[in-house]
Amino acid sequence: MAHLLGKGSSKADTSEEWKSHKRQRMEERARKDEQTDRRDPQKSCGRLRLNDFVALEKIVAQGGCHGFLVSCSFKREISATIEFSRLIEMAVRDLLQPSNTKTNLGDLSEWLIGFKTGGNGLLFFQLKLTSLEASPLKVVSKLYQIAEASPPRFFSHVKPVEYVHRIKDMGSEMGKVAQQSLPAFRSVLNEELDGSQKSEGSFAVLPKSRDSQLRNTTLIDSFAACVRENLSTVKIDLRTPSVAILCDVFGSRKSLFCAVSFIPRSTSLLEAPSAGLRLKSLHSIRSS
């Protein structure tokens, strides 16, 4: 028995040593990124600079904004910003600048602004273009196509955000957020169904709460209740919905935000493995 316990403790020690070594490597890599950022923040992120969380609060307070929510590797926000800048510029130029026309987009920093979100591994980029051809959804669809040939290393998901809402009261605010998002959801649903067979429309809610006091079930219940109350013929479909509603809650306890996205089935941005419906990962595109 003592011999067996000795073996078990040896394996545990080896596991702890490996975890400690990995943690040290991640911390060392993060320190190098921070040193690069302090030397030249503008250069370290390409032509974009990551603004702090307070700046995002001011933008949302002015009336909301739309853009992209980007999930990146731990402590690699700078590297992810550089990669995202490159791919997003390629996607927008492909959408707005066909071979037979020329559109002057100006510098990237004029129409895309990066923000930290108050949490590791999550960034928000505000899109300031107003062209319908460069809506967040169309840009993300194009970006996923480009990623098949030029895959990113440091970020895995990009969500096309239609609205960012400030959450002041977690107990009652989510119902208001869902109600405010309803017209946009109805528009995306009608376009997906091409104005016909509305009774066959379906939806699913894909929540992601990064606040311990606001559960994912609260997000699901709020949006599902709003849709059922106002669009009674639209059914829930957790495998192949006509439109998926993505709601991401992030920020700090004092300043909490909800980013809402609508993903139509025709975009092919969703997948439904055994674990359930979700947005496709750019890393899975790279490995396929």
C-alpha positions, -999 to +999 in steps of 0.1 A: +000+000+000+028+024+009+044+016-024+013+025-043+009+057-024+044+066-032+037+062-069+006+083-067+024+111-049+052+110-075+027+115-104+010+143-086+043+160-080+052+157-117+018+171-127+023+201-104+058+207-118+044+207-153+016+231-144+040+254-127+064+253-157+035+261-181+023+290-158+058+305-157+060+303-195+027+321-199+036+348-174+070+354-192+052+357-225+027+381-211+055+403-196+072+405-230+039+416-246+034+442-219+069+455-224+063+458-262+031+476-256+047+502-232+075+509-257+051+517-286+014+509-280+004+521-315+031+501-333+025+470-312-011+466-324-004+475-360-024+506-369-048+501-340-045+510-304-065+491-277-084+517-257-092+511-221-125+499-207-135+535-196-134+546-232-158+518-241-182+529-214-183+564-230-190+551-265-219+529-253-233+557-232-235+579-263-261+556-279-246+522-283-224+509-311-219+479-333-189+459-343-171+427-334-165+407-302-133+388-305-122+358-283-084+355-281-058+335-264-049+342-228-027+373-224-024+376-262-046+406-268-019+425-287-011+397-310-048+390-316-053+427-324-026+427-351-040+395-367-076+407-365-067+441-380-051+423-410-080+400-417-108+425-410-092+450-435-091+423-461-127+414-455-140+450-457-120+458-488-134+427-505-169+437-497-167+474-506-141+474-533-150+449-561-127+446-590-146+471-611-148+499-586-126+518-563-136+528-528-114+550-506-116+535-471-090+556-456-068+544-428-079+514-407-079+535-375-105+558-390-133+532-392-123+506-366-116+512-329-104+486-305-113+483-268-104+462-238-135+447-221-124+443-185-117+406-189-088+385-202-091+371-237-120+393-249-118+424-271-144+446-287-139+465-320-163+492-330-171+494-367-177+530-378-186+523-414-223+529-422-225+510-455-250+481-455-226+461-476-202+462-447-225+453-419-209+433-390-226+401-401-214+404-438-179+413-426-176+383-403-189+360-430-163+373-454-136+370-427-144+334-421-140+327-458-106+345-458-095+325-427-097+293-446-066+304-466-051+327-440-060+314-406-053+333-373-032+320-345-042+342-316-080+345-318-106+318-322-141+334-326-155+367-340-191+376-333-209+402-354-224+426-328-254+446-338-260+463-304-241+468-272-265+476-242-255+488-208-269+467-180-277+488-149-300+464-130-293+427-136-327+417-121-349+435-147-326+449-174-323+418-195-360+419-204-355+455-217-324+445-237-344+416-254-373+440-262-350+466-277-333+439-298-366+425-311-370+448-342-336+438-355-342+401-349-375+404-368-358+420-397-330+394-399-356+366-396-378+380-424-348+384-446-337+348-439-371+335-447-374+358-477-407+372-465-425+339-468-433+309-447-429+329-415-447+303-395-418+280-401-393+304-387-372+292-357-346+306-333-322+296-306-305+316-278-267+311-273-257+329-241-223+337-226-223+354-193-190+364-178-205+377-146-210+352-118-243+368-107-260+368-141-266+332-152-268+319-188-303+307-180-314+342-173-303+353-207-320+324-224-353+330-205-353+368-212-348+365-250-370+334-254-399+349-235-396+381-256-397+362-289-426+339-279-446+369-266-443+390-298-437+363-325-458+334-314-454+315-347-416+314-343-405+281-327-374+271-307-349+250-326-316+241-309-301+223-339-308+242-371-326+275-362-334+301-388-317+327-367-295+322-336-294+350-310-260+354-294-259+374-262-226+380-244-224+397-211-190+412-201-174+440-182-171+448-145-196+447-116-200+485-119-202+486-157-218+455-172-227+452-209-246+429-232-235+425-268-263+410-290-257+392-323-280+376-349-266+347-370-289+335-398-286+298-408-277+307-444-244+322-433-230+288-423-213+303-393-230+279-369-223+243-362-242+217-341-219+190-327-230+167-300-222+193-274-249+216-289-253+246-312-224+271-313-205+296-334-178+279-356-142+283-343-116+297-366-092+272-353-114+243-364-115+259-399-077+259-399-075+222-389-101+210-414 
